[in-house]
Structures are given as structure tokens and as C-alpha cells.
Amino acid sequence: MKIEGVVAHACRIPPASPWEDATNKVSGLELIFVEITTDTGLKGTGISYTVDIGGSAIQTLIEDYLVNLAVGMDPLDYERIWNKLNRQARRLGLGVNSMAIAAIDIAIWDIIGKHYGQPLYRLLGGSRDSIPSYISEINLSAADTVDELARRIDEYVARGYRAVKIKIGHDDPEIDFERISKAKEHLGRGKKLLVDLNQKWTAAEATQKATRLDVFDLGWIEEPILYHDIAGHAALKRAIRTPIALGESLYCRQQFQQYLCADAIDVVQADVAFVGGITEWLKIAHLASAFGRPVAPHFMMELSVHLLCGVQNAFMLENVVGGSLTELGLLEEPIVVDGGIGKPSERPGHGILIDWKAVKANALTSELARSAFSGGSK
Ligand SMILES: [Mg+2]
């Protein structure tokens, strides 16, 4: 089998509900889709994304450079292709290159699944056929009230969720503590509350404030401090009882290795689109398994459900409110979490059917980026 063509499309869509966390306000998700055709007639679809910025750079990198490297190769040689792309693109550092490689790699795994007539999760190990999901809020707007939060928590519990993640990181920590208390009360016994700081705190602040969070028996505290600070995370982990989750700002297995070796991470949140696709994500999951750490991949619910049902050390599936491809209006057939449980498609490959008309209708052009992007970093 040979790859004959690779085409990339990008679109920009506002989240289905307004997104705001402690360090950023999001105005648009930029999604990059890749279609790979082969000489056998099998086709694969790849997906990557970025939040607010850089979607056109990823699309251009694929179209102008990476296509040439992939055409003519056999998709079953996924390691050979990944290495070829990565060796070339590493000149660019981390980030945009692995996001571009991810789109191609995911399309290749889609083709491999179709070639063998198997759903993706079975190719990856088939550890289970479903995975518990947590609902994940991005709602730290000043307008949000504790009562509104409580109402939403009640709704999530009624929908079957047994774990909920909320954003914290108000300048006044008492507001955070009040929201956490209320959320815990409405979740009730046996359910877990997770909190996400999006790297808001300094290392010293984190030790002081996170120590006070220990009493809440939280499921994890996510990205408490700057992602570069491995020593800071290790020190924090020694100082608190709450597990530390991170990984959405890391881009390769070597960065995860440094965190694991430093004992600075409890829950590994590698994002399949950010680390360069399924080929690299699997290595990170297996590396985490050697350290006895579970994986709870960031975002990309429709793909992450396959990853989690593939590997042995799976923890939970993130379902971001307003962030599923279904909510964004980009699928021909909806993929949803039902009753708090994620189930992968049984179709060969990943089973994600993109609505290409919707992608085209929201095509990412320079004009759209310039008018829609206003910069949400706080
Ligand atoms: Mg996060």
C-alpha cells in the first residue's frame, strides 16, 4: 500500500460555550483535518488542533513540506513515517511540528484500522471496551456564581458523571475554596472533584494554597504552576497529598520522562494532537505505565476514548463542555459520552466521520483569523 495524496483543511470555530480559565480567555478553536488517500482506495482522516493561535501555520507546514515526505510511503510503516517527519520537522523545535505530524499520524492509524478491519482501540491493545468519563468545565468568568456552579454540578451528576473538573485560580483564594466546597457538597459522596489552575500559581503560592486544598480530598490538581518547572512540581508533590496532573503543555516523550524521573507528576495527560499523534502518545502511555502512573489524556474526546480503551494504565476520559466535535458541529454522526461512560466506535479505524461541508463553511482564512483573534491571554 502506498500513500498517494495528503490534503489538509483548517477551520476556526468558537467554543460551543464561552471558555475562560485562570490565565486565558478563548475565542476560537482551530482544527486541522488531513485526508490521506492510498493506491488501494483506503482513505484515512487525521485531526489536530490548536487553541486560538497557529492553525494556519500547522496547515501550511503539512501542505508545503510534510506532504512531500509522506507520499509514496506505506501507511503500515507508521514508525518509519513518524521518524521521517519528526527528523525533518525537529528543526522547528517543539509544538507546531508535533501538532502537524499528529494530523498525518492519526490519519495513518485510521488507514491501518481500515486495512485490518479493526477499530483503533483494538489495534492499540484492546484493554477494555469502555472507560469512565469526567465532565470538564472551562468556566471561570467573573459572571459565574457559586449557585450557578452548584446547579451545573447537579446536572452533571444527574447525567451519570462521577467526576467533574472545574477551573480555579481566582486572585482571592477564598473564592476558590468556596466554589470547591460547594461543588464537593453537590457532587456528594463517592464522586471526585478535580481542579485546574492552567499554570496560574507561582511555586511558592502553590505550596501555600495547595496545602489548604488537601482537606477536600480532590481527585487531582492540574497544572498548578508553569509547565517548565519540573523541580517546582516535584517539591509541590512532596508537600501536598493531592495528586498532580499535567501534560497538556508537553510535546514529546522525553519531556514526560523528565517529569516521571523527577517524581513530579501523578496523572499523565498527554494530548494526542500535541505530542505528534498516536505513535508518540502510545510511547508516553507505556512509559507512564513503567512508573506506575495512569494516563488521562487531554481533550480530543473522540480519539482519547480509543487510546484509553487500548492501553492498560487508563484512568479517565475528559469530556470538555462545549469542546466535542459533535458540539462544534463538525461530525456527520454524533459521538457523545452517555451516562458518564465513553465507548469507542466499533467501526474500523477511529470511526470519526467529519462533516466536510461544516469544515469548509468555517474555513480558516487569514481574513477570518485577523478579525476573530483578539488575544485572550491574561
Ligand atoms: Mg487543563
Residues whose N, C-alpha, C, O or C-beta is under 5 A from the ligand:
A	BS01	MG	D196 E222
